[in-house]
Amino acid sequence: MEQLLLYIWKHKLYAESELTAADGSNVFVIDPGVANTDAGPDFFNAKVRINNTVWVGNVEIHERSSDWYEHHHEKDKAYDNVILHVVRHNDKQVYNSGNEPVMQAVMKVSQKIEDNIDWLLSRDTPVACSSMIYNVKPLYLSDWISALTTERLSRKTSEIISRYEQFSKDWNETFYITLMRNFGFGANGDAFEMLAKSLPFKFILKHRDNALQIEALLFGQAGLTEAEDRNTSDPYLQSLRREYDFLRKKYDLQPVEGYLFKKLRVRPVNFPHVRLAQLATLLINNDTLFSKILETDDLNDLRTFFDVKPSRYWSTHYNFGSASPERSKSLGKGTANIILINTVIPILFAYGMYKQQPDYCERALLFLENLPPESNSIVKIFGNAGITANNAGDTQALIQLRREYCDRKKCLYCRIGFRVIDNLQLIPTFVP
C-alpha cells in the first residue's frame, strides 16, 4: 500500500479534502517534489502550504506513522529536514534525530483510485490495460513512446559501457562482443557472447586474410567441430579441425562447450552454424567495421556492410555433415535491419553518450526513425490494443514497455497506467 501512496502523492491523485494535517490544519501541495530512487526521504524539494505558512523540504511517506520507527528514521540525520510525514493511518507522533516533532498529514485514498489500481495489478494478461488504451489521448501515447525509445537505448548503453570498461576500453572489442551476442538472435545470445569473450578480436584480425582460418577459429572455439563424429568424411569439417587444432595451440585457446549452442525450437536459418558462417564472412570483409559505422551517416550504406553471404559450403548445409537443398544463406534485408537496431544503433548511441558527442546520439535516433517497424508478438499485442508502430523506434519503445513495465507489473510507473487509473470510471470486470 505504501507504493500506492507514493504514486498518489507523486501524481497528486487526491482532492484537497483527502489530505489533512494530523492537527486538523489545511494542507495544500504546491509541488510534490522530486521522487528519490536512492536512500533517504521519498521526495526531495517538495513545497507545501499548511494554513498560511509555506514549507520547503523533503517528504517521507508510510502506511502508518509508526513505520517511521520501524525504519529507524528517528536516528538518521538524513530525515531531519522532512517537512511532512504523509501516512494513511496516524497511530503515533514521530520525532527526528534532534527530538523535534515531525509534522504529519493523513492521506485518504479514494475508492475509485484504489479499485482501478487493484484491477490493473490483478489482471492476468500480457498487457493489463490493453482493453483501455483506446481511452488514452494520442498526445500522451506519443510522448510516452518517445521517452521509452530513449529509455531502451539508455539501458542498452549501460550494458555496452560495462563491456567497454571490462575489456580495456577498446571500442573495437566492445563492438565485436556486442555484434557476436546479437548474432545469437535471442536463443543463442549468451552462448555467442561467451564465444566472443573467449576469442579476442585481435586473433580474428591476424587471420582475416584467410577465410578458412577465420571459420576454424569461430566454429572450433564454439566447440561445434568437436560436437561431430571424429570419423566423419566431410572434407570441409576435417579442414576446420586441422586449422583449429593449430590455432588453438598457437594462442592457448580454451573452447566453450558446444552443447551451449541451441538448435531445438530454433528455425534452421537461425542455427548457430549458419549464423557463425555469416559472421565469419562479415569479419573477413570488414576489418574496421566500427570505424565505418562511426563515419557513415547514410542508412542504406550501413545496411550494405551486412549484405554478406557465407562460403559455398553453407549454401547446401545448415550444420556439418548432412547436405540440404541449395539455398542462399545471405543475411537478407530484414535480418540486417535487426542487426542495425540491436547492435549498430545502440553502440553508436553509447559512443556518443560516453564521448559526450550528441551528434552520434542524434544520428542513432534518426536511424531508428527511418527503419521499418519490427514484427513480433509484442508489437502485435499493442497493435491490437490500438498502438500503431510507425518505425523501429516505436517498436523498441513497445518492447521496453512490455518487458520493463507490463511484465513487471509496474503499472504505477507507466504513463499509460497513470492515465488509465486516473480516467477509468467503471471497472470493466466483463473484459476477459
C-alpha positions as CSV (number, residue, x, y, z in Angstrom):
1,M,0.0,0.0,0.0
2,E,3.0,2.3,0.6
3,Q,3.7,2.1,-3.2
4,L,0.2,3.3,-3.8
5,L,0.6,6.3,-1.5
6,L,3.9,7.2,-3.3
7,Y,2.1,7.0,-6.6
8,I,-0.8,9.1,-5.5
9,W,1.4,11.7,-3.9
10,K,3.7,12.0,-7.0
11,H,0.8,12.5,-9.4
12,K,-1.5,14.4,-7.0
13,L,-4.3,12.0,-7.4
14,Y,-6.2,13.3,-4.4
15,A,-8.6,16.1,-3.6
16,E,-7.6,18.7,-1.1
17,S,-10.2,17.3,1.3
18,E,-8.3,13.9,1.2
19,L,-5.1,15.4,2.7
20,T,-5.3,16.9,6.2
21,A,-2.6,17.6,8.8
22,A,-2.8,15.5,11.9
23,D,-3.8,18.5,14.0
24,G,-6.6,19.4,11.6
25,S,-4.8,22.1,9.7
26,N,-5.4,22.6,6.0
27,V,-2.7,21.2,3.7
28,F,-2.2,22.3,0.1
29,V,0.5,20.8,-2.0
30,I,2.2,23.3,-4.2
31,D,4.9,20.9,-5.5
32,P,5.1,17.2,-4.5
33,G,8.9,17.3,-5.1
34,V,11.3,15.0,-6.9
35,A,11.0,11.3,-6.4
36,N,14.1,9.8,-4.7
37,T,15.2,6.4,-6.0
38,D,18.1,6.1,-3.6
39,A,18.4,6.1,0.2
40,G,16.8,8.9,2.1
41,P,13.4,10.6,2.1
42,D,10.9,9.6,-0.6
43,F,10.7,13.1,-2.2
44,F,13.1,16.0,-2.3
45,N,12.4,19.7,-2.5
46,A,8.7,19.5,-2.0
47,K,6.7,22.7,-1.3
48,V,3.5,22.6,0.8
49,R,1.3,25.3,2.4
50,I,-0.1,24.5,5.8
51,N,-2.6,27.1,6.9
52,N,-0.8,30.3,5.8
53,T,2.8,29.0,6.0
54,V,4.7,27.6,3.1
55,W,7.2,24.9,3.9
56,V,10.0,23.7,1.6
57,G,11.9,20.5,2.1
58,N,11.6,16.7,1.9
59,V,8.6,14.4,2.3
60,E,8.5,10.9,3.7
61,I,5.6,8.5,3.1
62,H,4.5,5.5,5.1
63,E,1.4,3.4,5.5
64,R,1.4,4.1,9.3
65,S,3.1,6.8,11.4
66,S,4.8,4.1,13.5
67,D,6.7,2.9,10.4
68,W,9.0,5.9,11.0
69,Y,10.4,4.0,13.9
70,E,10.3,0.6,12.2
71,H,12.7,2.1,9.6
72,H,14.8,3.9,12.3
73,H,14.4,7.3,10.8
74,E,14.5,8.8,14.3
75,K,18.2,8.0,14.3
76,D,19.0,9.2,10.8
77,K,20.0,12.8,10.3
78,A,19.1,12.4,6.6
79,Y,15.5,12.7,7.7
80,D,15.9,15.8,9.9
81,N,14.7,18.2,7.1
82,V,11.5,16.2,6.4
83,I,8.8,18.9,6.4
84,L,5.9,16.4,6.1
85,H,5.3,12.8,7.0
86,V,2.4,11.6,4.9
87,V,0.6,8.5,6.2
88,R,-2.6,6.6,5.7
89,H,-3.0,5.8,9.3
90,N,-1.8,8.2,12.0
91,D,-1.1,5.9,15.0
92,K,1.8,7.8,16.6
93,Q,3.6,11.2,16.8
94,V,7.1,10.9,15.5
95,Y,10.3,12.8,16.1
96,N,13.6,13.3,14.2
97,S,17.1,12.7,15.5
98,G,17.1,16.1,17.2
99,N,13.9,15.1,19.1
100,E,11.9,17.6,17.2
101,P,8.3,16.6,16.3
102,V,7.7,15.9,12.6
103,M,4.6,17.4,11.0
104,Q,2.3,14.7,9.8
105,A,-0.6,14.5,7.3
106,V,-3.2,11.8,6.7
107,M,-3.9,10.9,3.1
108,K,-7.2,9.4,2.2
109,V,-7.3,7.2,-0.9
110,S,-10.4,7.5,-3.0
111,Q,-12.2,4.2,-3.6
112,K,-12.1,4.8,-7.4
113,I,-8.3,5.1,-7.5
114,E,-7.8,2.1,-5.2
115,D,-10.3,0.0,-7.2
116,N,-8.7,0.9,-10.5
117,I,-5.2,0.1,-9.3
118,D,-6.3,-3.2,-7.8
119,W,-8.0,-4.1,-11.1
120,L,-4.8,-3.3,-13.1
121,L,-2.4,-5.1,-10.8
122,S,-4.6,-8.2,-10.6
123,R,-5.1,-8.7,-14.3
124,D,-3.6,-11.9,-15.6
125,T,-2.9,-10.7,-19.1
126,P,0.3,-9.8,-21.0
127,V,-0.8,-6.1,-21.0
128,A,-3.1,-5.4,-18.2
129,C,-4.6,-2.2,-19.6
130,S,-4.8,-3.4,-23.2
131,S,-8.6,-3.1,-23.3
132,M,-8.5,0.5,-22.0
133,I,-5.6,2.0,-24.0
134,Y,-8.0,3.5,-26.5
135,N,-9.1,5.9,-23.8
136,V,-5.6,7.5,-23.6
137,K,-5.1,10.6,-25.8
138,P,-2.7,10.1,-28.7
139,L,-0.6,13.0,-27.5
140,Y,0.1,11.2,-24.2
141,L,0.9,8.0,-26.0
142,S,3.3,9.7,-28.4
143,D,5.2,11.4,-25.6
144,W,5.5,8.1,-23.7
145,I,6.6,6.2,-26.7
146,S,9.4,8.8,-27.4
147,A,10.5,8.5,-23.8
148,L,10.5,4.7,-23.9
149,T,12.7,4.7,-27.0
150,T,15.3,6.8,-25.3
151,E,14.9,4.7,-22.1
152,R,15.6,1.5,-24.0
153,L,18.6,2.9,-25.7
154,S,19.9,4.1,-22.4
155,R,19.6,0.6,-20.9
156,K,21.5,-0.8,-23.8
157,T,24.1,1.9,-23.4
158,S,24.7,0.9,-19.8
159,E,25.4,-2.7,-21.0
160,I,27.7,-1.5,-23.8
161,I,29.7,0.8,-21.5
162,S,30.0,-2.0,-19.0
163,R,31.6,-4.2,-21.7
164,Y,33.8,-1.3,-22.7
165,E,35.1,-0.8,-19.2
166,Q,35.6,-4.6,-18.8
167,F,37.6,-5.0,-22.0
168,S,40.4,-2.5,-21.7
169,K,38.3,0.4,-23.0
170,D,38.6,-0.8,-26.6
171,W,35.7,0.2,-28.8
172,N,36.5,-2.3,-31.5
173,E,36.5,-5.2,-29.0
174,T,33.3,-3.8,-27.4
175,F,31.6,-3.7,-30.8
176,Y,32.8,-7.2,-31.7
177,I,31.4,-8.7,-28.5
178,T,28.1,-6.8,-28.9
179,L,27.8,-7.9,-32.5
180,M,28.6,-11.5,-31.6
181,R,25.9,-11.5,-28.9
182,N,23.2,-10.2,-31.2
183,F,24.2,-12.8,-33.9
184,G,22.8,-15.3,-31.4
185,F,19.4,-13.8,-32.1
186,G,17.9,-14.4,-28.6
187,A,18.1,-18.1,-28.1
188,N,21.9,-18.3,-28.5
189,G,22.8,-14.7,-27.4
190,D,24.5,-15.8,-24.2
191,A,26.5,-18.6,-26.0
192,F,27.6,-16.2,-28.7
193,E,28.7,-13.7,-26.2
194,M,30.7,-16.4,-24.3
195,L,32.3,-17.3,-27.6
196,A,33.3,-13.7,-28.3
197,K,34.8,-13.2,-24.8
198,S,36.9,-16.4,-25.2
199,L,38.2,-15.4,-28.7
200,P,39.8,-12.0,-28.6
201,F,39.2,-9.8,-31.6
202,K,42.9,-9.3,-32.2
203,F,43.2,-13.0,-33.2
204,I,40.5,-12.5,-35.8
205,L,42.3,-9.5,-37.2
206,K,45.5,-11.5,-37.6
207,H,43.9,-14.1,-39.8
208,R,41.2,-12.2,-41.7
209,D,43.1,-12.7,-45.0
210,N,42.4,-16.5,-44.6
211,A,38.7,-17.3,-44.7
212,L,39.2,-20.9,-43.6
213,Q,41.2,-19.9,-40.6
214,I,38.5,-17.4,-39.5
215,E,35.8,-20.1,-39.9
216,A,38.0,-22.5,-38.0
217,L,38.5,-20.1,-35.1
218,L,34.8,-19.4,-34.8
219,F,33.5,-23.0,-35.2
220,G,36.3,-24.6,-33.3
221,Q,36.2,-22.1,-30.4
222,A,32.4,-22.7,-30.2
223,G,33.1,-26.4,-29.7
224,L,31.0,-27.2,-32.8
225,T,33.7,-29.0,-34.7
226,E,34.2,-31.4,-31.8
227,A,30.5,-32.0,-31.4
228,E,30.5,-34.0,-34.6
229,D,31.8,-37.6,-35.1
230,R,35.6,-37.5,-35.4
231,N,35.4,-40.2,-38.1
232,T,33.2,-38.1,-40.4
233,S,34.4,-37.9,-44.0
234,D,33.2,-34.4,-44.5
235,P,36.4,-32.7,-46.0
236,Y,35.3,-29.2,-45.0
237,L,34.9,-30.2,-41.4
238,Q,38.2,-32.0,-41.4
239,S,39.9,-28.9,-42.7
240,L,38.4,-26.8,-40.0
241,R,39.6,-29.2,-37.4
242,R,43.2,-29.2,-38.7
243,E,43.3,-25.4,-38.8
244,Y,41.7,-25.0,-35.3
245,D,44.0,-27.6,-33.7
246,F,46.9,-25.5,-34.9
247,L,45.4,-22.1,-33.9
248,R,44.2,-23.4,-30.5
249,K,47.8,-24.4,-29.6
250,K,49.3,-21.2,-31.0
251,Y,47.0,-19.0,-28.9
252,D,46.4,-21.3,-26.0
253,L,42.6,-21.1,-26.5
254,Q,40.1,-22.8,-24.3
255,P,36.9,-23.5,-26.4
256,V,33.4,-23.1,-24.9
257,E,31.1,-26.1,-24.7
258,G,29.3,-26.9,-28.0
259,Y,26.1,-28.0,-26.2
260,L,25.5,-24.4,-25.1
261,F,24.5,-23.6,-28.7
262,K,20.9,-24.4,-29.2
263,K,19.1,-25.8,-32.2
264,L,15.9,-27.1,-30.6
265,R,12.9,-24.9,-31.4
266,V,15.2,-22.7,-33.5
267,R,14.4,-22.1,-37.1
268,P,17.1,-23.6,-39.4
269,V,18.1,-20.1,-40.7
270,N,19.0,-19.3,-37.1
271,F,21.0,-22.4,-36.5
272,P,24.3,-21.4,-34.8
273,H,26.3,-22.9,-37.7
274,V,24.6,-20.7,-40.2
275,R,25.0,-17.5,-38.1
276,L,28.6,-18.3,-37.4
277,A,29.3,-18.8,-41.1
278,Q,27.6,-15.4,-41.9
279,L,29.6,-13.8,-39.1
280,A,32.8,-15.2,-40.5
281,T,32.2,-13.6,-43.8
282,L,31.3,-10.3,-42.2
283,L,34.5,-10.2,-40.2
284,I,36.6,-11.2,-43.2
285,N,35.1,-8.4,-45.3
286,N,35.4,-5.7,-42.7
287,D,38.5,-5.2,-40.5
288,T,37.4,-1.7,-39.4
289,L,33.7,-2.1,-39.2
290,F,33.3,0.0,-36.1
291,S,35.1,2.9,-37.7
292,K,33.0,2.6,-40.8
293,I,29.9,2.8,-38.7
294,L,31.1,6.0,-37.0
295,E,31.8,7.6,-40.4
296,T,28.6,6.6,-42.1
297,D,25.5,8.7,-42.0
298,D,23.6,7.0,-44.7
299,L,21.3,4.2,-43.6
300,N,21.5,2.3,-46.9
301,D,25.3,2.4,-46.8
302,L,25.2,1.0,-43.3
303,R,23.0,-1.9,-44.5
304,T,25.4,-2.8,-47.3
305,F,28.1,-3.6,-44.7
306,F,25.9,-6.5,-43.6
307,D,25.0,-7.7,-47.1
308,V,27.1,-10.9,-46.7
309,K,26.8,-14.4,-48.0
310,P,28.7,-17.3,-46.3
311,S,31.1,-19.6,-48.0
312,R,29.9,-22.0,-50.7
313,Y,29.6,-25.0,-48.3
314,W,26.8,-23.3,-46.4
315,S,24.6,-22.9,-49.4
316,T,23.8,-26.6,-49.1
317,H,24.1,-27.1,-45.3
318,Y,22.6,-25.9,-42.1
319,N,25.1,-27.7,-40.0
320,F,28.0,-30.1,-40.6
321,G,27.7,-33.4,-42.5
322,S,24.2,-33.7,-43.9
323,A,23.5,-31.8,-47.0
324,S,20.3,-29.9,-47.7
325,P,18.7,-28.4,-50.9
326,E,20.7,-25.4,-52.1
327,R,19.5,-22.2,-50.6
328,S,21.1,-18.8,-50.2
329,K,22.2,-18.1,-46.6
330,S,22.8,-14.4,-47.0
331,L,21.7,-12.2,-44.1
332,G,18.9,-10.5,-46.1
333,K,17.5,-7.0,-45.6
334,G,15.2,-8.0,-42.7
335,T,18.0,-9.6,-40.7
336,A,20.3,-6.7,-41.5
337,N,17.7,-4.3,-40.1
338,I,17.6,-6.3,-36.8
339,I,21.4,-6.1,-36.6
340,L,21.2,-2.4,-37.1
341,I,18.5,-2.0,-34.5
342,N,20.2,-4.2,-31.8
343,T,23.9,-3.6,-32.5
344,V,24.8,-0.7,-34.7
345,I,22.4,1.9,-33.3
346,P,22.9,1.1,-29.6
347,I,26.7,1.3,-29.9
348,L,26.5,4.5,-31.9
349,F,24.3,6.0,-29.2
350,A,26.6,4.6,-26.4
351,Y,29.7,6.0,-28.1
352,G,28.0,9.4,-28.4
353,M,27.0,9.4,-24.7
354,Y,30.4,8.2,-23.5
355,K,32.3,10.7,-25.6
356,Q,29.7,13.5,-25.0
357,Q,29.2,13.9,-28.7
358,P,25.5,14.3,-29.2
359,D,25.7,14.1,-33.0
360,Y,26.2,10.3,-32.7
361,C,23.2,10.0,-30.4
362,E,21.0,12.1,-32.7
363,R,22.1,10.0,-35.7
364,A,21.2,6.8,-33.9
365,L,17.7,8.1,-33.1
366,L,17.3,9.3,-36.7
367,F,18.3,5.8,-38.0
368,L,15.6,4.2,-35.7
369,E,13.0,6.6,-37.1
370,N,13.9,5.7,-40.6
371,L,14.0,1.9,-40.1
372,P,10.7,0.0,-40.6
373,P,8.9,-1.3,-37.6
374,E,9.8,-4.8,-36.3
375,S,7.3,-7.6,-36.5
376,N,7.0,-9.7,-33.3
377,S,4.4,-10.8,-30.8
378,I,4.9,-7.8,-28.5
379,V,4.2,-5.3,-31.4
380,K,1.2,-7.3,-32.4
381,I,-0.3,-7.2,-28.9
382,F,0.0,-3.5,-28.7
383,G,-1.2,-3.1,-32.2
384,N,-4.4,-5.0,-31.3
385,A,-4.8,-2.6,-28.3
386,G,-4.6,0.4,-30.6
387,I,-1.0,1.5,-30.6
388,T,0.4,1.6,-34.1
389,A,4.2,1.4,-34.5
390,N,5.4,3.5,-37.4
391,N,9.1,2.8,-37.2
392,A,11.8,0.8,-35.4
393,G,12.0,3.5,-32.7
394,D,8.3,2.8,-31.9
395,T,8.8,-1.0,-31.7
396,Q,11.8,-0.6,-29.5
397,A,9.7,1.5,-27.2
398,L,6.9,-1.1,-27.1
399,I,9.5,-3.8,-26.2
400,Q,10.7,-1.6,-23.4
401,L,7.2,-1.0,-22.2
402,R,6.3,-4.7,-22.2
403,R,9.5,-6.0,-20.6
404,E,10.2,-3.3,-18.1
405,Y,6.6,-2.3,-17.1
406,C,3.9,-4.7,-18.1
407,D,5.8,-7.9,-17.3
408,R,7.0,-6.5,-14.0
409,K,3.5,-5.2,-13.1
410,K,4.9,-1.6,-12.8
411,C,1.6,0.0,-13.9
412,L,2.1,2.7,-11.2
413,Y,5.3,3.8,-13.0
414,C,3.8,3.8,-16.5
415,R,2.3,6.9,-18.0
416,I,-0.4,4.8,-19.8
417,G,-1.2,3.1,-16.5
418,F,-1.4,6.6,-14.8
419,R,-4.0,7.8,-17.4
420,V,-6.0,4.6,-17.1
421,I,-6.0,4.7,-13.3
422,D,-7.0,8.4,-13.3
423,N,-9.6,8.2,-16.0
424,L,-11.3,4.8,-15.5
425,Q,-14.8,5.4,-14.3
426,L,-16.1,1.9,-14.2
427,I,-14.0,-1.2,-13.6
428,P,-14.7,-3.4,-16.7
429,T,-14.8,-6.7,-15.0
430,F,-16.6,-8.1,-18.0
431,V,-13.4,-7.8,-20.1
432,P,-11.6,-11.2,-20.4
